[in-house]
């Protein structure tokens, strides 16, 4: 059974199929309004979410399907001590596909071993977030018309930022992509990711300020400092406002830079940037619904093809 746990579970061709379908759905949503009538998506969110959970739910409803689930662990039998495995096995008897978010790295992967239906990782701790990456890829491709040959700057909490880890995994498979990793030393990308970049001979640089690289960037991917993953509040307070993107810092940027952020934003992008045509973080929000429609439809079709 096919799941989406890590973005590299899908080949580049499979990802492009999902992105193409997402584009078609944006162009003609009415054509897909009934295509999953009678199918059920379960959203199991053991961690807070606004966009990911609601875009999954909106996606399924927009395809004529139905949704059930919970949005916090305390409203499920997890609060009574039920194991994740038993919860997943149970919910997979009530649904055709499951999107789950969990604070523990690897939880969706473990869940997929027991599930009777496809599992989509909607974020596992500080590890991965493949459906945000589909959203990001769709947004970049709609902006630039390509996913190859560009300088991608990732800025902020690159240590705990799961969206960053998945985006690097996805974009490293395209030709001519160079990464500029902008973070304080304490929040650098984990070594397992830079080791992989080195092994594949993909160019990357680690720097501490966005000013020094701004003129080179085609993409600037800003991230929130992940407060919930810190062991020590003092460290969070010290690091939380390291980067604040404002119109002044964008003065040296390319005219066709695209500024992305998975959201939620705290302070890292001034609201003064929102009206800049290069700011596309609310396009990401809109694309997130359509790319999840495309993903759910594709995974369910793969299941049917097997049957
Ligand atoms: C991200 C996440 O949950 O990892 N949000 C999202 O899903 N759009 C980023 C974040 O929380 O900072």
Boltz pocket constraint, residues with backbone or C-beta under 6 A from the ligand:
constraints:
  - pocket:
      binder: B
      contacts: [[A, 48], [A, 51], [A, 52], [A, 122], [A, 123], [A, 129], [A, 132], [A, 162], [A, 163], [A, 223], [A, 224], [A, 262], [A, 263], [A, 264]]
      max_distance: 6.0
